Amino acid sequence: MAAKNRHRVTAVMIVAKVPGAQGGEAYFRRGRFLPDSVTNDEVKRLKGLGLIETVKVEDQPDQAAAAAAQAAAGTPAQQTPPAS
């Protein structure tokens, strides 16, 4: 699978402008990844302040695709217990 550039928070906590978020902003703690909906201008601003870094992350197949592939191979898929 292809690697994708993602933006990870390096500061203890940041506030980023996130389109669609309540109030237009969201808080992120160190180690969290910014959502893809964050604009390039906001990423540039946060990088300029040294609050985030760009990392390459391997794409992960979604659970439905993984379950379908396992079913086709004859391997039972792992089920997640219901939330209580």
mmCIF file of the N, C-alpha and C atoms, coordinates in Angstrom:
data_MODEL
# 
_entry.id   MODEL 
# 
loop_
_atom_site.group_PDB 
_atom_site.id 
_atom_site.type_symbol 
_atom_site.label_atom_id 
_atom_site.label_alt_id 
_atom_site.label_comp_id 
_atom_site.label_asym_id 
_atom_site.label_entity_id 
_atom_site.label_seq_id 
_atom_site.pdbx_PDB_ins_code 
_atom_site.Cartn_x 
_atom_site.Cartn_y 
_atom_site.Cartn_z 
_atom_site.occupancy 
_atom_site.B_iso_or_equiv 
_atom_site.pdbx_formal_charge 
_atom_site.auth_seq_id 
_atom_site.auth_comp_id 
_atom_site.auth_asym_id 
_atom_site.auth_atom_id 
_atom_site.pdbx_PDB_model_num 
ATOM 1   N N  . MET A 1 1  ? 0.828   -1.182  0.000  1.00 0.00 ? 1  MET A N  1 
ATOM 2   C CA . MET A 1 1  ? 0.000   0.000   0.000  1.00 0.00 ? 1  MET A CA 1 
ATOM 3   C C  . MET A 1 1  ? 0.874   1.248   0.000  1.00 0.00 ? 1  MET A C  1 
ATOM 4   N N  . ALA A 1 2  ? 0.330   2.315   -0.493 1.00 0.00 ? 2  ALA A N  1 
ATOM 5   C CA . ALA A 1 2  ? 1.076   3.565   -0.609 1.00 0.00 ? 2  ALA A CA 1 
ATOM 6   C C  . ALA A 1 2  ? 1.111   4.299   0.729  1.00 0.00 ? 2  ALA A C  1 
ATOM 7   N N  . ALA A 1 3  ? 2.228   4.964   0.961  1.00 0.00 ? 3  ALA A N  1 
ATOM 8   C CA . ALA A 1 3  ? 2.354   5.780   2.174  1.00 0.00 ? 3  ALA A CA 1 
ATOM 9   C C  . ALA A 1 3  ? 1.666   7.114   1.933  1.00 0.00 ? 3  ALA A C  1 
ATOM 10  N N  . LYS A 1 4  ? 1.159   7.686   3.008  1.00 0.00 ? 4  LYS A N  1 
ATOM 11  C CA . LYS A 1 4  ? 0.428   8.948   2.937  1.00 0.00 ? 4  LYS A CA 1 
ATOM 12  C C  . LYS A 1 4  ? 1.048   9.909   3.939  1.00 0.00 ? 4  LYS A C  1 
ATOM 13  N N  . ASN A 1 5  ? 1.180   11.178  3.562  1.00 0.00 ? 5  ASN A N  1 
ATOM 14  C CA . ASN A 1 5  ? 1.681   12.189  4.496  1.00 0.00 ? 5  ASN A CA 1 
ATOM 15  C C  . ASN A 1 5  ? 0.558   12.605  5.434  1.00 0.00 ? 5  ASN A C  1 
ATOM 16  N N  . ARG A 1 6  ? 0.840   12.551  6.728  1.00 0.00 ? 6  ARG A N  1 
ATOM 17  C CA . ARG A 1 6  ? -0.114  12.987  7.757  1.00 0.00 ? 6  ARG A CA 1 
ATOM 18  C C  . ARG A 1 6  ? 0.600   13.993  8.645  1.00 0.00 ? 6  ARG A C  1 
ATOM 19  N N  . HIS A 1 7  ? -0.176  14.742  9.391  1.00 0.00 ? 7  HIS A N  1 
ATOM 20  C CA . HIS A 1 7  ? 0.384   15.781  10.257 1.00 0.00 ? 7  HIS A CA 1 
ATOM 21  C C  . HIS A 1 7  ? 0.108   15.416  11.714 1.00 0.00 ? 7  HIS A C  1 
ATOM 22  N N  . ARG A 1 8  ? 1.202   15.246  12.489 1.00 0.00 ? 8  ARG A N  1 
ATOM 23  C CA . ARG A 1 8  ? 1.112   14.824  13.886 1.00 0.00 ? 8  ARG A CA 1 
ATOM 24  C C  . ARG A 1 8  ? 1.487   15.987  14.794 1.00 0.00 ? 8  ARG A C  1 
ATOM 25  N N  . VAL A 1 9  ? 0.745   16.120  15.891 1.00 0.00 ? 9  VAL A N  1 
ATOM 26  C CA . VAL A 1 9  ? 0.979   17.192  16.864 1.00 0.00 ? 9  VAL A CA 1 
ATOM 27  C C  . VAL A 1 9  ? 2.229   16.869  17.674 1.00 0.00 ? 9  VAL A C  1 
ATOM 28  N N  . THR A 1 10 ? 3.130   17.866  17.775 1.00 0.00 ? 10 THR A N  1 
ATOM 29  C CA . THR A 1 10 ? 4.352   17.698  18.569 1.00 0.00 ? 10 THR A CA 1 
ATOM 30  C C  . THR A 1 10 ? 4.303   18.523  19.854 1.00 0.00 ? 10 THR A C  1 
ATOM 31  N N  . ALA A 1 11 ? 3.445   19.538  19.890 1.00 0.00 ? 11 ALA A N  1 
ATOM 32  C CA . ALA A 1 11 ? 3.280   20.355  21.095 1.00 0.00 ? 11 ALA A CA 1 
ATOM 33  C C  . ALA A 1 11 ? 2.421   19.597  22.105 1.00 0.00 ? 11 ALA A C  1 
ATOM 34  N N  . VAL A 1 12 ? 2.411   20.048  23.342 1.00 0.00 ? 12 VAL A N  1 
ATOM 35  C CA . VAL A 1 12 ? 1.600   19.401  24.377 1.00 0.00 ? 12 VAL A CA 1 
ATOM 36  C C  . VAL A 1 12 ? 0.131   19.410  23.976 1.00 0.00 ? 12 VAL A C  1 
ATOM 37  N N  . MET A 1 13 ? -0.369  20.565  23.504 1.00 0.00 ? 13 MET A N  1 
ATOM 38  C CA . MET A 1 13 ? -1.743  20.674  23.033 1.00 0.00 ? 13 MET A CA 1 
ATOM 39  C C  . MET A 1 13 ? -1.835  21.858  22.088 1.00 0.00 ? 13 MET A C  1 
ATOM 40  N N  . ILE A 1 14 ? -2.674  21.713  21.054 1.00 0.00 ? 14 ILE A N  1 
ATOM 41  C CA . ILE A 1 14 ? -2.883  22.818  20.121 1.00 0.00 ? 14 ILE A CA 1 
ATOM 42  C C  . ILE A 1 14 ? -4.371  23.012  19.872 1.00 0.00 ? 14 ILE A C  1 
ATOM 43  N N  . VAL A 1 15 ? -4.705  24.184  19.344 1.00 0.00 ? 15 VAL A N  1 
ATOM 44  C CA . VAL A 1 15 ? -6.040  24.467  18.836 1.00 0.00 ? 15 VAL A CA 1 
ATOM 45  C C  . VAL A 1 15 ? -5.877  24.692  17.349 1.00 0.00 ? 15 VAL A C  1 
ATOM 46  N N  . ALA A 1 16 ? -6.601  23.922  16.547 1.00 0.00 ? 16 ALA A N  1 
ATOM 47  C CA . ALA A 1 16 ? -6.506  24.048  15.094 1.00 0.00 ? 16 ALA A CA 1 
ATOM 48  C C  . ALA A 1 16 ? -7.867  24.383  14.512 1.00 0.00 ? 16 ALA A C  1 
ATOM 49  N N  . LYS A 1 17 ? -7.854  25.171  13.445 1.00 0.00 ? 17 LYS A N  1 
ATOM 50  C CA . LYS A 1 17 ? -9.087  25.462  12.720 1.00 0.00 ? 17 LYS A CA 1 
ATOM 51  C C  . LYS A 1 17 ? -9.442  24.223  11.906 1.00 0.00 ? 17 LYS A C  1 
ATOM 52  N N  . VAL A 1 18 ? -10.625 23.659  12.188 1.00 0.00 ? 18 VAL A N  1 
ATOM 53  C CA . VAL A 1 18 ? -11.065 22.444  11.510 1.00 0.00 ? 18 VAL A CA 1 
ATOM 54  C C  . VAL A 1 18 ? -12.444 22.696  10.907 1.00 0.00 ? 18 VAL A C  1 
ATOM 55  N N  . PRO A 1 19 ? -12.539 22.780  9.576  1.00 0.00 ? 19 PRO A N  1 
ATOM 56  C CA . PRO A 1 19 ? -13.845 22.972  8.958  1.00 0.00 ? 19 PRO A CA 1 
ATOM 57  C C  . PRO A 1 19 ? -14.813 21.866  9.377  1.00 0.00 ? 19 PRO A C  1 
ATOM 58  N N  . GLY A 1 20 ? -16.016 22.267  9.771  1.00 0.00 ? 20 GLY A N  1 
ATOM 59  C CA . GLY A 1 20 ? -17.029 21.299  10.180 1.00 0.00 ? 20 GLY A CA 1 
ATOM 60  C C  . GLY A 1 20 ? -17.050 21.009  11.666 1.00 0.00 ? 20 GLY A C  1 
ATOM 61  N N  . ALA A 1 21 ? -16.010 21.406  12.385 1.00 0.00 ? 21 ALA A N  1 
ATOM 62  C CA . ALA A 1 21 ? -15.986 21.192  13.832 1.00 0.00 ? 21 ALA A CA 1 
ATOM 63  C C  . ALA A 1 21 ? -16.863 22.243  14.514 1.00 0.00 ? 21 ALA A C  1 
ATOM 64  N N  . GLN A 1 22 ? -17.398 21.879  15.670 1.00 0.00 ? 22 GLN A N  1 
ATOM 65  C CA . GLN A 1 22 ? -18.213 22.832  16.417 1.00 0.00 ? 22 GLN A CA 1 
ATOM 66  C C  . GLN A 1 22 ? -17.365 24.045  16.769 1.00 0.00 ? 22 GLN A C  1 
ATOM 67  N N  . GLY A 1 23 ? -17.827 25.223  16.396 1.00 0.00 ? 23 GLY A N  1 
ATOM 68  C CA . GLY A 1 23 ? -17.073 26.449  16.633 1.00 0.00 ? 23 GLY A CA 1 
ATOM 69  C C  . GLY A 1 23 ? -15.935 26.655  15.651 1.00 0.00 ? 23 GLY A C  1 
ATOM 70  N N  . GLY A 1 24 ? -15.732 25.720  14.733 1.00 0.00 ? 24 GLY A N  1 
ATOM 71  C CA . GLY A 1 24 ? -14.682 25.845  13.726 1.00 0.00 ? 24 GLY A CA 1 
ATOM 72  C C  . GLY A 1 24 ? -13.292 25.519  14.217 1.00 0.00 ? 24 GLY A C  1 
ATOM 73  N N  . GLU A 1 25 ? -13.179 25.082  15.480 1.00 0.00 ? 25 GLU A N  1 
ATOM 74  C CA . GLU A 1 25 ? -11.875 24.756  16.062 1.00 0.00 ? 25 GLU A CA 1 
ATOM 75  C C  . GLU A 1 25 ? -11.956 23.425  16.811 1.00 0.00 ? 25 GLU A C  1 
ATOM 76  N N  . ALA A 1 26 ? -10.788 22.792  16.962 1.00 0.00 ? 26 ALA A N  1 
ATOM 77  C CA . ALA A 1 26 ? -10.704 21.557  17.738 1.00 0.00 ? 26 ALA A CA 1 
ATOM 78  C C  . ALA A 1 26 ? -9.362  21.527  18.459 1.00 0.00 ? 26 ALA A C  1 
ATOM 79  N N  . TYR A 1 27 ? -9.335  20.875  19.610 1.00 0.00 ? 27 TYR A N  1 
ATOM 80  C CA . TYR A 1 27 ? -8.123  20.712  20.411 1.00 0.00 ? 27 TYR A CA 1 
ATOM 81  C C  . TYR A 1 27 ? -7.508  19.351  20.107 1.00 0.00 ? 27 TYR A C  1 
ATOM 82  N N  . PHE A 1 28 ? -6.177  19.314  20.019 1.00 0.00 ? 28 PHE A N  1 
ATOM 83  C CA . PHE A 1 28 ? -5.459  18.071  19.761 1.00 0.00 ? 28 PHE A CA 1 
ATOM 84  C C  . PHE A 1 28 ? -4.280  17.981  20.715 1.00 0.00 ? 28 PHE A C  1 
ATOM 85  N N  . ARG A 1 29 ? -4.105  16.811  21.317 1.00 0.00 ? 29 ARG A N  1 
ATOM 86  C CA . ARG A 1 29 ? -2.970  16.570  22.215 1.00 0.00 ? 29 ARG A CA 1 
ATOM 87  C C  . ARG A 1 29 ? -1.791  16.009  21.430 1.00 0.00 ? 29 ARG A C  1 
ATOM 88  N N  . ARG A 1 30 ? -0.617  16.040  22.062 1.00 0.00 ? 30 ARG A N  1 
ATOM 89  C CA . ARG A 1 30 ? 0.607   15.523  21.453 1.00 0.00 ? 30 ARG A CA 1 
ATOM 90  C C  . ARG A 1 30 ? 0.394   14.080  20.980 1.00 0.00 ? 30 ARG A C  1 
ATOM 91  N N  . GLY A 1 31 ? 0.879   13.812  19.770 1.00 0.00 ? 31 GLY A N  1 
ATOM 92  C CA . GLY A 1 31 ? 0.806   12.469  19.206 1.00 0.00 ? 31 GLY A CA 1 
ATOM 93  C C  . GLY A 1 31 ? -0.420  12.223  18.335 1.00 0.00 ? 31 GLY A C  1 
ATOM 94  N N  . ARG A 1 32 ? -1.436  13.084  18.433 1.00 0.00 ? 32 ARG A N  1 
ATOM 95  C CA . ARG A 1 32 ? -2.643  12.918  17.618 1.00 0.00 ? 32 ARG A CA 1 
ATOM 96  C C  . ARG A 1 32 ? -2.381  13.411  16.201 1.00 0.00 ? 32 ARG A C  1 
ATOM 97  N N  . PHE A 1 33 ? -3.133  12.878  15.241 1.00 0.00 ? 33 PHE A N  1 
ATOM 98  C CA . PHE A 1 33 ? -3.030  13.302  13.853 1.00 0.00 ? 33 PHE A CA 1 
ATOM 99  C C  . PHE A 1 33 ? -4.157  14.268  13.527 1.00 0.00 ? 33 PHE A C  1 
ATOM 100 N N  . LEU A 1 34 ? -3.838  15.298  12.738 1.00 0.00 ? 34 LEU A N  1 
ATOM 101 C CA . LEU A 1 34 ? -4.861  16.229  12.297 1.00 0.00 ? 34 LEU A CA 1 
ATOM 102 C C  . LEU A 1 34 ? -5.746  15.549  11.256 1.00 0.00 ? 34 LEU A C  1 
ATOM 103 N N  . PRO A 1 35 ? -7.039  15.869  11.240 1.00 0.00 ? 35 PRO A N  1 
ATOM 104 C CA . PRO A 1 35 ? -7.909  15.298  10.213 1.00 0.00 ? 35 PRO A CA 1 
ATOM 105 C C  . PRO A 1 35 ? -7.560  15.864  8.838  1.00 0.00 ? 35 PRO A C  1 
ATOM 106 N N  . ASP A 1 36 ? -7.925  15.136  7.798  1.00 0.00 ? 36 ASP A N  1 
ATOM 107 C CA . ASP A 1 36 ? -7.640  15.561  6.431  1.00 0.00 ? 36 ASP A CA 1 
ATOM 108 C C  . ASP A 1 36 ? -8.379  16.842  6.054  1.00 0.00 ? 36 ASP A C  1 
ATOM 109 N N  . SER A 1 37 ? -9.416  17.208  6.792  1.00 0.00 ? 37 SER A N  1 
ATOM 110 C CA . SER A 1 37 ? -10.201 18.390  6.460  1.00 0.00 ? 37 SER A CA 1 
ATOM 111 C C  . SER A 1 37 ? -9.502  19.699  6.838  1.00 0.00 ? 37 SER A C  1 
ATOM 112 N N  . VAL A 1 38 ? -8.399  19.634  7.585  1.00 0.00 ? 38 VAL A N  1 
ATOM 113 C CA . VAL A 1 38 ? -7.660  20.846  7.947  1.00 0.00 ? 38 VAL A CA 1 
ATOM 114 C C  . VAL A 1 38 ? -7.039  21.424  6.672  1.00 0.00 ? 38 VAL A C  1 
ATOM 115 N N  . THR A 1 39 ? -7.216  22.722  6.464  1.00 0.00 ? 39 THR A N  1 
ATOM 116 C CA . THR A 1 39 ? -6.743  23.359  5.231  1.00 0.00 ? 39 THR A CA 1 
ATOM 117 C C  . THR A 1 39 ? -5.215  23.443  5.184  1.00 0.00 ? 39 THR A C  1 
ATOM 118 N N  . ASN A 1 40 ? -4.691  23.581  3.962  1.00 0.00 ? 40 ASN A N  1 
ATOM 119 C CA . ASN A 1 40 ? -3.241  23.718  3.778  1.00 0.00 ? 40 ASN A CA 1 
ATOM 120 C C  . ASN A 1 40 ? -2.706  24.968  4.469  1.00 0.00 ? 40 ASN A C  1 
ATOM 121 N N  . ASP A 1 41 ? -3.487  26.046  4.460  1.00 0.00 ? 41 ASP A N  1 
ATOM 122 C CA . ASP A 1 41 ? -3.058  27.275  5.134  1.00 0.00 ? 41 ASP A CA 1 
ATOM 123 C C  . ASP A 1 41 ? -2.906  27.060  6.640  1.00 0.00 ? 41 ASP A C  1 
ATOM 124 N N  . GLU A 1 42 ? -3.826  26.305  7.230  1.00 0.00 ? 42 GLU A N  1 
ATOM 125 C CA . GLU A 1 42 ? -3.752  26.027  8.673  1.00 0.00 ? 42 GLU A CA 1 
ATOM 126 C C  . GLU A 1 42 ? -2.565  25.123  8.979  1.00 0.00 ? 42 GLU A C  1 
ATOM 127 N N  . VAL A 1 43 ? -2.313  24.127  8.139  1.00 0.00 ? 43 VAL A N  1 
ATOM 128 C CA . VAL A 1 43 ? -1.155  23.250  8.324  1.00 0.00 ? 43 VAL A CA 1 
ATOM 129 C C  . VAL A 1 43 ? 0.129   24.067  8.242  1.00 0.00 ? 43 VAL A C  1 
ATOM 130 N N  . LYS A 1 44 ? 0.210   24.967  7.264  1.00 0.00 ? 44 LYS A N  1 
ATOM 131 C CA . LYS A 1 44 ? 1.391   25.812  7.097  1.00 0.00 ? 44 LYS A CA 1 
ATOM 132 C C  . LYS A 1 44 ? 1.599   26.695  8.339  1.00 0.00 ? 44 LYS A C  1 
ATOM 133 N N  . ARG A 1 45 ? 0.514   27.244  8.878  1.00 0.00 ? 45 ARG A N  1 
ATOM 134 C CA . ARG A 1 45 ? 0.607   28.082  10.082 1.00 0.00 ? 45 ARG A CA 1 
ATOM 135 C C  . ARG A 1 45 ? 1.117   27.276  11.274 1.00 0.00 ? 45 ARG A C  1 
ATOM 136 N N  . LEU A 1 46 ? 0.544   26.089  11.489 1.00 0.00 ? 46 LEU A N  1 
ATOM 137 C CA . LEU A 1 46 ? 0.931   25.254  12.624 1.00 0.00 ? 46 LEU A CA 1 
ATOM 138 C C  . LEU A 1 46 ? 2.377   24.760  12.494 1.00 0.00 ? 46 LEU A C  1 
ATOM 139 N N  . LYS A 1 47 ? 2.787   24.413  11.265 1.00 0.00 ? 47 LYS A N  1 
ATOM 140 C CA . LYS A 1 47 ? 4.176   23.983  11.045 1.00 0.00 ? 47 LYS A CA 1 
ATOM 141 C C  . LYS A 1 47 ? 5.139   25.139  11.293 1.00 0.00 ? 47 LYS A C  1 
ATOM 142 N N  . GLY A 1 48 ? 4.758   26.342  10.852 1.00 0.00 ? 48 GLY A N  1 
ATOM 143 C CA . GLY A 1 48 ? 5.599   27.520  11.058 1.00 0.00 ? 48 GLY A CA 1 
ATOM 144 C C  . GLY A 1 48 ? 5.833   27.830  12.525 1.00 0.00 ? 48 GLY A C  1 
ATOM 145 N N  . LEU A 1 49 ? 4.848   27.487  13.355 1.00 0.00 ? 49 LEU A N  1 
ATOM 146 C CA . LEU A 1 49 ? 4.975   27.696  14.803 1.00 0.00 ? 49 LEU A CA 1 
ATOM 147 C C  . LEU A 1 49 ? 5.665   26.523  15.500 1.00 0.00 ? 49 LEU A C  1 
ATOM 148 N N  . GLY A 1 50 ? 5.972   25.469  14.736 1.00 0.00 ? 50 GLY A N  1 
ATOM 149 C CA . GLY A 1 50 ? 6.640   24.297  15.311 1.00 0.00 ? 50 GLY A CA 1 
ATOM 150 C C  . GLY A 1 50 ? 5.721   23.425  16.146 1.00 0.00 ? 50 GLY A C  1 
ATOM 151 N N  . LEU A 1 51 ? 4.419   23.457  15.870 1.00 0.00 ? 51 LEU A N  1 
ATOM 152 C CA . LEU A 1 51 ? 3.447   22.711  16.671 1.00 0.00 ? 51 LEU A CA 1 
ATOM 153 C C  . LEU A 1 51 ? 3.109   21.338  16.108 1.00 0.00 ? 51 LEU A C  1 
ATOM 154 N N  . ILE A 1 52 ? 3.404   21.121  14.804 1.00 0.00 ? 52 ILE A N  1 
ATOM 155 C CA . ILE A 1 52 ? 3.118   19.831  14.167 1.00 0.00 ? 52 ILE A CA 1 
ATOM 156 C C  . ILE A 1 52 ? 4.295   19.413  13.303 1.00 0.00 ? 52 ILE A C  1 
ATOM 157 N N  . GLU A 1 53 ? 4.313   18.137  12.926 1.00 0.00 ? 53 GLU A N  1 
ATOM 158 C CA . GLU A 1 53 ? 5.313   17.608  12.008 1.00 0.00 ? 53 GLU A CA 1 
ATOM 159 C C  . GLU A 1 53 ? 4.611   16.750  10.969 1.00 0.00 ? 53 GLU A C  1 
ATOM 160 N N  . THR A 1 54 ? 5.235   16.595  9.809  1.00 0.00 ? 54 THR A N  1 
ATOM 161 C CA . THR A 1 54 ? 4.692   15.753  8.757  1.00 0.00 ? 54 THR A CA 1 
ATOM 162 C C  . THR A 1 54 ? 5.378   14.394  8.827  1.00 0.00 ? 54 THR A C  1 
ATOM 163 N N  . VAL A 1 55 ? 4.584   13.324  8.838  1.00 0.00 ? 55 VAL A N  1 
ATOM 164 C CA . VAL A 1 55 ? 5.116   11.964  8.882  1.00 0.00 ? 55 VAL A CA 1 
ATOM 165 C C  . VAL A 1 55 ? 4.447   11.136  7.795  1.00 0.00 ? 55 VAL A C  1 
ATOM 166 N N  . LYS A 1 56 ? 5.160   10.122  7.311  1.00 0.00 ? 56 LYS A N  1 
ATOM 167 C CA . LYS A 1 56 ? 4.574   9.196   6.338  1.00 0.00 ? 56 LYS A CA 1 
ATOM 168 C C  . LYS A 1 56 ? 3.936   8.044   7.099  1.00 0.00 ? 56 LYS A C  1 
ATOM 169 N N  . VAL A 1 57 ? 2.693   7.737   6.739  1.00 0.00 ? 57 VAL A N  1 
ATOM 170 C CA . VAL A 1 57 ? 1.942   6.678   7.404  1.00 0.00 ? 57 VAL A CA 1 
ATOM 171 C C  . VAL A 1 57 ? 1.410   5.739   6.332  1.00 0.00 ? 57 VAL A C  1 
ATOM 172 N N  . GLU A 1 58 ? 1.576   4.445   6.542  1.00 0.00 ? 58 GLU A N  1 
ATOM 173 C CA . GLU A 1 58 ? 1.025   3.459   5.613  1.00 0.00 ? 58 GLU A CA 1 
ATOM 174 C C  . GLU A 1 58 ? -0.494  3.476   5.702  1.00 0.00 ? 58 GLU A C  1 
ATOM 175 N N  . ASP A 1 59 ? -1.159  3.434   4.552  1.00 0.00 ? 59 ASP A N  1 
ATOM 176 C CA . ASP A 1 59 ? -2.621  3.358   4.529  1.00 0.00 ? 59 ASP A CA 1 
ATOM 177 C C  . ASP A 1 59 ? -3.067  2.049   5.171  1.00 0.00 ? 59 ASP A C  1 
ATOM 178 N N  . GLN A 1 60 ? -4.096  2.125   5.983  1.00 0.00 ? 60 GLN A N  1 
ATOM 179 C CA . GLN A 1 60 ? -4.658  0.953   6.635  1.00 0.00 ? 60 GLN A CA 1 
ATOM 180 C C  . GLN A 1 60 ? -5.969  0.587   5.947  1.00 0.00 ? 60 GLN A C  1 
ATOM 181 N N  . PRO A 1 61 ? -6.173  -0.665  5.589  1.00 0.00 ? 61 PRO A N  1 
ATOM 182 C CA . PRO A 1 61 ? -7.450  -1.038  4.992  1.00 0.00 ? 61 PRO A CA 1 
ATOM 183 C C  . PRO A 1 61 ? -8.555  -0.912  6.038  1.00 0.00 ? 61 PRO A C  1 
ATOM 184 N N  . ASP A 1 62 ? -9.737  -0.512  5.603  1.00 0.00 ? 62 ASP A N  1 
ATOM 185 C CA . ASP A 1 62 ? -10.822 -0.394  6.575  1.00 0.00 ? 62 ASP A CA 1 
ATOM 186 C C  . ASP A 1 62 ? -11.261 -1.787  7.033  1.00 0.00 ? 62 ASP A C  1 
ATOM 187 N N  . GLN A 1 63 ? -11.960 -1.844  8.157  1.00 0.00 ? 63 GLN A N  1 
ATOM 188 C CA . GLN A 1 63 ? -12.333 -3.136  8.753  1.00 0.00 ? 63 GLN A CA 1 
ATOM 189 C C  . GLN A 1 63 ? -13.234 -3.948  7.848  1.00 0.00 ? 63 GLN A C  1 
ATOM 190 N N  . ALA A 1 64 ? -14.129 -3.309  7.121  1.00 0.00 ? 64 ALA A N  1 
ATOM 191 C CA . ALA A 1 64 ? -15.038 -4.040  6.247  1.00 0.00 ? 64 ALA A CA 1 
ATOM 192 C C  . ALA A 1 64 ? -14.260 -4.726  5.127  1.00 0.00 ? 64 ALA A C  1 
ATOM 193 N N  . ALA A 1 65 ? -13.289 -4.018  4.548  1.00 0.00 ? 65 ALA A N  1 
ATOM 194 C CA . ALA A 1 65 ? -12.481 -4.608  3.483  1.00 0.00 ? 65 ALA A CA 1 
ATOM 195 C C  . ALA A 1 65 ? -11.631 -5.758  4.028  1.00 0.00 ? 65 ALA A C  1 
ATOM 196 N N  . ALA A 1 66 ? -11.090 -5.590  5.230  1.00 0.00 ? 66 ALA A N  1 
ATOM 197 C CA . ALA A 1 66 ? -10.284 -6.643  5.841  1.00 0.00 ? 66 ALA A CA 1 
ATOM 198 C C  . ALA A 1 66 ? -11.136 -7.872  6.141  1.00 0.00 ? 66 ALA A C  1 
ATOM 199 N N  . ALA A 1 67 ? -12.349 -7.665  6.636  1.00 0.00 ? 67 ALA A N  1 
ATOM 200 C CA . ALA A 1 67 ? -13.246 -8.788  6.926  1.00 0.00 ? 67 ALA A CA 1 
ATOM 201 C C  . ALA A 1 67 ? -13.637 -9.515  5.649  1.00 0.00 ? 67 ALA A C  1 
ATOM 202 N N  . ALA A 1 68 ? -13.889 -8.763  4.573  1.00 0.00 ? 68 ALA A N  1 
ATOM 203 C CA . ALA A 1 68 ? -14.246 -9.383  3.299  1.00 0.00 ? 68 ALA A CA 1 
ATOM 204 C C  . ALA A 1 68 ? -13.089 -10.211 2.754  1.00 0.00 ? 68 ALA A C  1 
ATOM 205 N N  . ALA A 1 69 ? -11.864 -9.693  2.893  1.00 0.00 ? 69 ALA A N  1 
ATOM 206 C CA . ALA A 1 69 ? -10.689 -10.424 2.425  1.00 0.00 ? 69 ALA A CA 1 
ATOM 207 C C  . ALA A 1 69 ? -10.486 -11.699 3.235  1.00 0.00 ? 69 ALA A C  1 
ATOM 208 N N  . GLN A 1 70 ? -10.712 -11.628 4.547  1.00 0.00 ? 70 GLN A N  1 
ATOM 209 C CA . GLN A 1 70 ? -10.572 -12.809 5.396  1.00 0.00 ? 70 GLN A CA 1 
ATOM 210 C C  . GLN A 1 70 ? -11.646 -13.830 5.073  1.00 0.00 ? 70 GLN A C  1 
ATOM 211 N N  . ALA A 1 71 ? -12.864 -13.366 4.819  1.00 0.00 ? 71 ALA A N  1 
ATOM 212 C CA . ALA A 1 71 ? -13.957 -14.280 4.487  1.00 0.00 ? 71 ALA A CA 1 
ATOM 213 C C  . ALA A 1 71 ? -13.672 -14.992 3.174  1.00 0.00 ? 71 ALA A C  1 
ATOM 214 N N  . ALA A 1 72 ? -13.109 -14.261 2.212  1.00 0.00 ? 72 ALA A N  1 
ATOM 215 C CA . ALA A 1 72 ? -12.775 -14.859 0.922  1.00 0.00 ? 72 ALA A CA 1 
ATOM 216 C C  . ALA A 1 72 ? -11.670 -15.898 1.085  1.00 0.00 ? 72 ALA A C  1 
ATOM 217 N N  . ALA A 1 73 ? -10.795 -15.686 2.065  1.00 0.00 ? 73 ALA A N  1 
ATOM 218 C CA . ALA A 1 73 ? -9.705  -16.623 2.309  1.00 0.00 ? 73 ALA A CA 1 
ATOM 219 C C  . ALA A 1 73 ? -10.138 -17.778 3.213  1.00 0.00 ? 73 ALA A C  1 
ATOM 220 N N  . GLY A 1 74 ? -11.360 -17.693 3.737  1.00 0.00 ? 74 GLY A N  1 
ATOM 221 C CA . GLY A 1 74 ? -11.857 -18.759 4.597  1.00 0.00 ? 74 GLY A CA 1 
ATOM 222 C C  . GLY A 1 74 ? -11.468 -18.619 6.056  1.00 0.00 ? 74 GLY A C  1 
ATOM 223 N N  . THR A 1 75 ? -10.947 -17.467 6.436  1.00 0.00 ? 75 THR A N  1 
ATOM 224 C CA . THR A 1 75 ? -10.536 -17.207 7.812  1.00 0.00 ? 75 THR A CA 1 
ATOM 225 C C  . THR A 1 75 ? -11.622 -16.376 8.478  1.00 0.00 ? 75 THR A C  1 
ATOM 226 N N  . PRO A 1 76 ? -12.113 -16.792 9.658  1.00 0.00 ? 76 PRO A N  1 
ATOM 227 C CA . PRO A 1 76 ? -13.152 -15.979 10.318 1.00 0.00 ? 76 PRO A CA 1 
ATOM 228 C C  . PRO A 1 76 ? -12.585 -14.636 10.772 1.00 0.00 ? 76 PRO A C  1 
ATOM 229 N N  . ALA A 1 77 ? -13.363 -13.592 10.581 1.00 0.00 ? 77 ALA A N  1 
ATOM 230 C CA . ALA A 1 77 ? -12.951 -12.247 10.978 1.00 0.00 ? 77 ALA A CA 1 
ATOM 231 C C  . ALA A 1 77 ? -13.114 -12.077 12.483 1.00 0.00 ? 77 ALA A C  1 
ATOM 232 N N  . GLN A 1 78 ? -12.242 -11.281 13.077 1.00 0.00 ? 78 GLN A N  1 
ATOM 233 C CA . GLN A 1 78 ? -12.372 -10.978 14.495 1.00 0.00 ? 78 GLN A CA 1 
ATOM 234 C C  . GLN A 1 78 ? -13.521 -10.026 14.682 1.00 0.00 ? 78 GLN A C  1 
ATOM 235 N N  . GLN A 1 79 ? -14.318 -10.257 15.705 1.00 0.00 ? 79 GLN A N  1 
ATOM 236 C CA . GLN A 1 79 ? -15.434 -9.383  15.975 1.00 0.00 ? 79 GLN A CA 1 
ATOM 237 C C  . GLN A 1 79 ? -15.134 -8.538  17.201 1.00 0.00 ? 79 GLN A C  1 
ATOM 238 N N  . THR A 1 80 ? -15.550 -7.302  17.136 1.00 0.00 ? 80 THR A N  1 
ATOM 239 C CA . THR A 1 80 ? -15.372 -6.387  18.246 1.00 0.00 ? 80 THR A CA 1 
ATOM 240 C C  . THR A 1 80 ? -16.590 -6.491  19.155 1.00 0.00 ? 80 THR A C  1 
ATOM 241 N N  . PRO A 1 81 ? -16.390 -6.661  20.465 1.00 0.00 ? 81 PRO A N  1 
ATOM 242 C CA . PRO A 1 81 ? -17.537 -6.753  21.366 1.00 0.00 ? 81 PRO A CA 1 
ATOM 243 C C  . PRO A 1 81 ? -18.318 -5.446  21.368 1.00 0.00 ? 81 PRO A C  1 
ATOM 244 N N  . PRO A 1 82 ? -19.631 -5.504  21.554 1.00 0.00 ? 82 PRO A N  1 
ATOM 245 C CA . PRO A 1 82 ? -20.436 -4.285  21.563 1.00 0.00 ? 82 PRO A CA 1 
ATOM 246 C C  . PRO A 1 82 ? -20.056 -3.386  22.737 1.00 0.00 ? 82 PRO A C  1 
ATOM 247 N N  . ALA A 1 83 ? -20.141 -2.073  22.496 1.00 0.00 ? 83 ALA A N  1 
ATOM 248 C CA . ALA A 1 83 ? -19.829 -1.111  23.554 1.00 0.00 ? 83 ALA A CA 1 
ATOM 249 C C  . ALA A 1 83 ? -20.937 -1.126  24.583 1.00 0.00 ? 83 ALA A C  1 
ATOM 250 N N  . SER A 1 84 ? -20.565 -0.993  25.830 1.00 0.00 ? 84 SER A N  1 
ATOM 251 C CA . SER A 1 84 ? -21.586 -0.991  26.883 1.00 0.00 ? 84 SER A CA 1 
ATOM 252 C C  . SER A 1 84 ? -21.876 0.372   27.390 1.00 0.00 ? 84 SER A C  1 
# 
